[in-house]
Amino acid sequence: MKKETWKELTIGTINLDAGNSVKNLTGTWRSGKKPQFIEEKCIQCFFCWLYCPHSAILVEGGEVKGINYDYCTGCGMCSVECPPKEKAIIMVKEEAKLAEGGAE
């Protein structure tokens, strides 16, 4: 999928392509930190799922199973809302990777 540049985007807040959120991988917006899910500490309170603004919490079979990094922006809301006694989600530094063929 080719990403639009800022010059190609529609001016204003008009969404000419309704339902496009699934194909816009917002995970590329992360700014150096990402959540790390520690499954054995999770008490299945679903606060992370409830408060995640990008629907990046993976739920399978009625249980939280991890984080979809394609959509996670690294905002940290899941970590903030995770009960402090258990802390099944912590924020960790993410190493930036250069695109293939990029300058080093």
N, C-alpha and C positions, 0 to 999 in steps of 0.2 A: 504494500500500500504506500503510495507516494504522499508524503506529508505536505500540506500547503504551507507556503511561506507567509509572513505577515503581509506581504504585498498582494497575495492571492486571496486572503480572507475577506469576507463580506464586511463592509463598514457597519458598525453598530452591533446590536445584539440579536440580529435576525438569524434564525436557524433555518436555512433553506433545505437542510438534509435531516429532517426529523428522524429520531431513532439512531443517530450516528454514534452515541456514546459507547456502544459495544466495540466499534472499530477504532476508537480513539484511545490508544493505550497511554493512559495518564501516568504510568509508572516511569516514563522518561523524564518526568518533572522533578523527581527526587533530588534533594539538594545535599547529599552527603550522609544522611542517616536513613536507616530502614528498620522496621520492627523485626525482631527475632522471636518466633513462637516456640515456647518450651512446653511441649504437649503434656509431659508428666506432671506439670504444675497447674494445668488448666482445670478449673472447677466447673466449667461449662455454664458460666453465668450469662454468657452471650452479650455482655456489655460492649465488648470490642465490636461485635457484629452490629449491634444497635447504633453505636455512635460513629462508626466509620463513614465518613462523608463520600467515599468512593466505592462502596460495596466491595472492598478488597478482601474481606474475611471469608475464607473457604469453610463451608459447612457441608458435611457429608453424613448421611445417616443420623441426622439430628445432633451432631457433635461438631464443635469447632475443630478443624483439622489443619489450619495453617493460614497463610497469607498469599494472595495472588499478586505477585510483584509486577504483573503487567499493568495493574490499575492502582497500586499503592503509590501515593505521592510522598510518603515519609513524613506526614504531618504530625504523627505521634499521638493522635487522639486515642487510638486503641490502647497504647501503653499507659496513658493518663487514666483512662477509665478502668483498666484492669485492677482488680482488688489488690491493694498494697501488701497484704499478708502473703499472698501467693506469687504475684507478679509473673504470670505466664507469658507476658509480652514485654520485652525490653527493647529499647532503641540502641542500635549498634552503628558504628561507623561503616559506611559503604565505600569501598574503593572504586574510584572512577576508572572506567575502562575506555580506552581510545577506540574509536570506530576503526574497522579494518581499513588499512590504507591511510590512516590519519597520521598527522605529524607527531613525532615523539619528542 
